[in-house]
Amino acid sequence: MADIEASTDGTKAVAEEAKAEVAGSGGGGGDRKVKRYSQLSERNRCRFTRAGVKRIDYKDVVTLQKLMTVQGKILSRKRTGIAARYQRMIKTSIKRARYMALLPYTG
C-alpha cells in the first residue's frame, strides 16, 4: 500500500493513511512503550532489592507471614515478584521459623 503513487490529492491522502496504519500496527503505541518501560522498571523490581535488604531474618514473622498462604504454604516467586536470591533466603527463614515454632507448618 505504501508504494502507491499519488496522482491526485484524494489518493495521496489515502496512501498516507495506509502508511500510518502500517507503521502503527503491531499492538502498541509508538512512544508509549518507552514511557511504559521506564515507569514499570522501578515497580517491577523485587521489594527486597528496592529496600536494599542484605539478609532476611527468621525472627521477622510479620514479613514471613505475608509470603505464605493461610494454609502455611510458601508463595511462589511468580505470585510475590521476589528475586530468586531472596526467595531462597525466604525459604530458609520460613523453615527455621517453623522449626523454632514461630510459624505453623500448616494452617
C-alpha positions in Angstrom: 0.0 0.0 0.0 2.9 2.4 0.7 4.2 2.0 -2.9 1.1 3.6 -4.4 1.9 6.7 -6.4 -0.4 9.6 -5.7 -1.7 11.3 -8.7 -4.3 13.5 -7.1 -4.9 14.9 -3.6 -7.5 12.3 -2.7 -5.4 9.3 -3.5 -2.4 10.9 -1.7 -4.4 11.2 1.5 -5.4 7.5 1.2 -1.8 6.5 0.7 -0.6 8.5 3.7 -3.4 6.9 5.9 -2.3 3.5 4.7 1.3 4.3 5.7 0.2 5.5 9.1 -1.8 2.2 9.6 1.2 0.1 8.6 3.5 2.0 10.9 1.1 2.0 13.8 0.2 -1.7 13.6 1.9 -4.1 16.0 -0.2 -3.9 19.0 1.3 -0.9 20.8 1.6 2.8 20.6 4.9 4.1 19.2 6.5 6.2 22.0 4.1 4.8 24.6 6.3 1.7 25.1 9.3 3.8 26.1 7.3 5.6 28.8 5.7 2.4 30.0 9.0 0.6 30.5 10.6 3.5 32.3 7.6 3.6 34.7 7.4 -0.1 35.3 11.1 -0.8 35.9 11.1 0.5 39.5 7.7 -1.0 40.3 8.6 -4.5 38.9 11.7 -4.8 40.9 11.8 -7.1 43.9 10.6 -5.4 47.2 13.8 -6.5 49.0 16.0 -5.3 46.2 14.3 -1.9 46.3 14.7 -1.7 50.1 18.4 -2.8 49.9 17.9 -5.8 52.3 21.0 -7.9 52.9 19.6 -10.8 54.9 16.1 -12.0 55.7 15.7 -12.8 59.4 13.7 -15.8 60.5 12.5 -13.8 63.6 10.7 -11.3 61.4 7.4 -13.3 61.5 5.2 -10.5 60.1 7.2 -10.3 56.8 7.4 -14.1 56.5 3.6 -14.4 57.0 3.0 -12.1 54.1 4.9 -14.5 51.9 2.8 -17.5 53.0 -0.7 -18.7 52.3 -3.3 -19.2 55.1 -2.6 -23.0 54.8 1.1 -22.3 55.6 2.5 -22.8 52.1 5.3 -20.6 50.7 4.1 -18.4 47.9 6.0 -18.7 44.6 8.2 -16.1 43.0 5.6 -15.6 40.3 3.0 -14.5 42.8 5.2 -12.4 45.0 7.6 -10.9 42.4 10.6 -11.6 44.5 14.1 -12.2 43.1 15.5 -15.8 43.2 18.2 -14.8 45.6 15.7 -13.5 48.1 13.3 -16.4 47.5 16.0 -18.8 48.6 16.6 -16.7 51.8 12.8 -16.7 52.5 12.6 -20.4 52.1 15.4 -21.0 54.6 14.0 -18.3 57.0 10.5 -19.8 56.9 11.8 -23.3 57.6 13.9 -22.0 60.5 10.9 -20.1 61.9 8.8 -23.3 61.6 11.4 -25.3 63.4 11.6 -22.7 66.2 7.7 -22.7 66.4 7.4 -19.1 65.3 5.4 -20.1 62.3 3.0 -23.1 61.9 3.8 -25.9 59.5 0.1 -26.0 58.5 -2.8 -23.5 58.8 
